[in-house]
Amino acid sequence: MFCADGEWLTRKHGPSRRRQRRKVHIALDTKTGNIRAVDSTSSRHGDSPFLPALLEQIPETRR
């Protein structure tokens, strides 16, 4: 019996499931190194659109 490309792997191991990657956006206090805000997204998104959301997590008095 001849198998097409990947068919043998599918039979042996089952259908493959793609792993989804996640990104974690972190805002740090540069003086102390403490994490001030965190957000996670899928890896498809860039970093800059999430800056306002990170800043909103930090109280005005601590910015």
GROMACS elastic network, one bead per residue, 0.5 to 0.9 nm:
[ bonds ]
;  ai    aj funct       b0    kb
    3     6     6  0.78227   500
    3     7     6  0.57107   500
    3     8     6  0.60515   500
    4     7     6  0.53325   500
    4     8     6  0.74213   500
    5     8     6  0.74410   500
    5     9     6  0.85164   500
    6     9     6  0.52406   500
    6    10     6  0.62589   500
    6    11     6  0.87332   500
    7    10     6  0.50817   500
    7    11     6  0.62152   500
    7    12     6  0.86175   500
    8    11     6  0.50918   500
    8    12     6  0.60843   500
    8    13     6  0.84661   500
    9    12     6  0.50964   500
    9    13     6  0.57570   500
    9    14     6  0.72221   500
    9    15     6  0.81859   500
    9    16     6  0.89027   500
   10    13     6  0.54006   500
   10    15     6  0.51284   500
   10    16     6  0.72144   500
   11    14     6  0.56086   500
   11    15     6  0.78161   500
   13    16     6  0.78699   500
   20    42     6  0.77116   500
   20    43     6  0.80875   500
   21    41     6  0.89593   500
   21    42     6  0.63424   500
   21    43     6  0.57358   500
   21    44     6  0.88436   500
   22    40     6  0.67880   500
   22    41     6  0.57364   500
   22    43     6  0.51569   500
   22    44     6  0.86669   500
   23    39     6  0.83448   500
   23    40     6  0.54742   500
   23    41     6  0.52422   500
   23    42     6  0.57802   500
   23    43     6  0.53464   500
   23    44     6  0.87353   500
   23    45     6  0.84638   500
   24    38     6  0.69780   500
   24    39     6  0.57995   500
   24    41     6  0.65625   500
   24    42     6  0.87274   500
   24    43     6  0.89975   500
   25    37     6  0.81453   500
   25    38     6  0.56711   500
   25    39     6  0.50657   500
   25    40     6  0.59145   500
   25    41     6  0.79355   500
   25    47     6  0.72497   500
   25    50     6  0.76325   500
   25    51     6  0.84705   500
   25    54     6  0.79573   500
   26    35     6  0.68295   500
   26    36     6  0.75580   500
   26    37     6  0.57672   500
   26    39     6  0.66289   500
   26    40     6  0.86759   500
   26    54     6  0.76141   500
   27    34     6  0.86617   500
   27    35     6  0.59898   500
   27    36     6  0.54660   500
   27    37     6  0.50211   500
   27    38     6  0.65029   500
   27    51     6  0.85166   500
   27    54     6  0.66472   500
   27    55     6  0.79035   500
   28    31     6  0.87332   500
   28    32     6  0.82677   500
   28    33     6  0.58417   500
   28    34     6  0.56415   500
   28    36     6  0.54273   500
   28    37     6  0.72466   500
   29    32     6  0.56527   500
   29    33     6  0.51143   500
   29    34     6  0.53307   500
   29    35     6  0.63829   500
   29    36     6  0.63688   500
   29    63     6  0.89317   500
   30    33     6  0.53744   500
   30    34     6  0.77583   500
   31    34     6  0.82205   500
   32    35     6  0.88733   500
   33    36     6  0.89637   500
   35    38     6  0.75590   500
   36    54     6  0.84511   500
   36    55     6  0.88539   500
   36    57     6  0.77237   500
   36    58     6  0.63812   500
   37    53     6  0.89294   500
   37    54     6  0.55801   500
   37    55     6  0.74133   500
   37    56     6  0.86629   500
   37    57     6  0.58550   500
   37    58     6  0.65549   500
   38    54     6  0.66023   500
   38    57     6  0.82500   500
   39    50     6  0.78855   500
   39    53     6  0.80613   500
   39    54     6  0.69243   500
   41    44     6  0.80710   500
   41    45     6  0.70503   500
   42    45     6  0.63412   500
   43    46     6  0.77328   500
   45    48     6  0.89740   500
   45    49     6  0.81528   500
   45    50     6  0.89776   500
   46    49     6  0.66693   500
   46    50     6  0.79698   500
   47    50     6  0.58449   500
   47    51     6  0.71489   500
   48    51     6  0.54963   500
   48    52     6  0.83481   500
   49    52     6  0.70789   500
   49    53     6  0.81942   500
   50    53     6  0.53456   500
   50    54     6  0.63358   500
   50    55     6  0.87994   500
   51    54     6  0.51009   500
   51    55     6  0.62070   500
   51    56     6  0.86947   500
   52    55     6  0.50946   500
   52    56     6  0.62104   500
   52    57     6  0.89198   500
   53    56     6  0.51670   500
   53    57     6  0.67417   500
   54    57     6  0.54230   500
   54    58     6  0.71664   500
   55    58     6  0.53987   500
   55    59     6  0.81989   500
   55    60     6  0.88464   500
   55    63     6  0.79794   500
   56    59     6  0.72051   500
   56    60     6  0.83670   500
   58    61     6  0.83207   500
   58    62     6  0.65585   500
   58    63     6  0.66466   500
   59    62     6  0.54558   500
   59    63     6  0.67457   500
   60    63     6  0.55048   500
